[in-house]
Amino acid sequence: MGDNGRVTLVQPTLSLWDEPLPARLHTDRILADSSDRVAWLRARSRGITATDVARLSSPAAVRAVVNEKLFGSTFSGNAYTDHGRNREPEIARWVKVHHRIDPSTKLFHARGQRLHLATPDGVGVRADGTLELAEIKTTAKAWRSIPRSYLRQVWWQQYVLGAERTLVVWEQHVDFVPIAAEPECRWVDRDDDEIEQLIHLADQVLEALAATVR
């Protein structure tokens, strides 16, 4: 109440541009589904994906990703990538049975940043709301540890979706025949320090791309 006895009403402060809040739920941040490959590729081409970020290890790598975004890639796949695509659904079923992470083919964007993109191979939501991901690989070589490029891919996916950890699952093969009845797997925890560095490098790519159309 004011000094003159009148009631003073305080109006809520509104944004001048009435901007919507960034979507919190990962399910509200779906841009495309790889089942519609044309739409999925089109959406991916506009931003920075986990596949792009997996390569961002140096300034030279930033320039290489920029050039590929501008001029396209000469790589269209080989027998190894074909094998990986063929085996992924079977491995994904194993992941669902043993770790309760559902297969996913959806392209997500990060909260508040529609050009930071990821398509994890699996997404699981626990009873407490914790988000867990899966990333599936096939390899002709034995792994002593998860390759660094795949770790960058995993950390980026965790950032984009808001996940706490990722189950990296890999199946080794010889001449495209799996060597074991079950794949190997290892959990990778979220690393915000690594994520911060990746965001910085990814934004360098976006800035360089934006400079070409000014």
Secondary structure, 3 states (H helix, E strand, C coil): CCCCCCCCCCCCCCCCCCCCCCCCCHHHCEEEECCCHHHHHHHHHCCECHHHHCCCCCHHHHHHHHHHHHHCCCCCCCHHHHHHHHHHHHHHHHHHHHHCCEECCEEEEECCEEEEEECCCEEEECCCCCEEEEEEEEECCCCCCCCHHHHHHHHHHHHHHCCCEEEEEEEEEECCEECCCCCEEEEEECCHHHHHHHHHHHHHHHHHHHHCCC
